[in-house]
Amino acid sequence: MNIDFLQQLCNTHSTSAQEEEVFCLMKQCFETNNWSVDCNKHYLIANKDFSKDLPTILFVAHADSPGCKIINSNASEINDNLSYQISNIGYISSYIEAEVVIKTDTKKFEGNLLNGHFITKKENVTDVKIKKGDRICFKPNFLLNETILEATF
């Protein structure tokens, strides 16, 4: 197993309908290993001709992970922070506390989920516009030791 590749997959931003980072990483891996790839922002199909004596195998999987999205681009100011209303994507509560990463049109940066809001430092938003629909994933966490592999999603 390629642990580095698995860690890269676990660190990608992949909320529902925005799995492009996962598909791009997988496409690169398949093409490096001489597979034919058909890919767009909704799916990835990879195939390779092997011996006719071997069975055909089909793997089907989701590329997305749970997360949240901004539902109101007007932020409330709290000390040195900005607070944005969010809603959940997938079967999670948006009223949890967690470290997260938001993906905007121009960059990704960290913040926190707290009581149905995305909270981030004002300094993170000085050169970026957070808009309705921007996606929030849980902050990647990858732990590997002799007996366990643990990842955020």
C-alpha positions, 0 to 999 in steps of 0.5 A: 500500500502506498501510504503517501498516496493515501495521506494525500487523498485524506488531505484533499478537499472533497465535499459533495459536488466538489470532488475535483481535487480527489479526481485530479489526484487519482487521475494522476496516479492512474496515468502514471501507472499507464491506465486509461482515464476518463475524468470530469468533475462528476466521475472518474473511470480508469481501465487497463487491459490485463491478461484475458485469463484474469477476471474483470474487477469493478470498484465503485466508491464515493469521492466526497466527504461530509462538510458544510457550506456558507449560507450567508456571506454577511459576516458578524464580527466578534473581536478579531474573528468573523462568523459566517452562518453555515449548513451541513452537507451530508449526514452531520450536524452543523452544530458541532465544534471542529477544526475545519478548512474553507475552500474559496475561489482563490485560496483555502484557510483554516477556521472552526465550526461552532454552533452553526457558524464558521469562525475565522480570524479577520486576517485570513479574509483580508485578500479573499471573498467568502461567498454563499456556497463556499465549502468547508471540510474537516481539517485533515488529521492523519495518524500512522503508527505500528498498529493504527492508521487514523484519518479525519475522513 
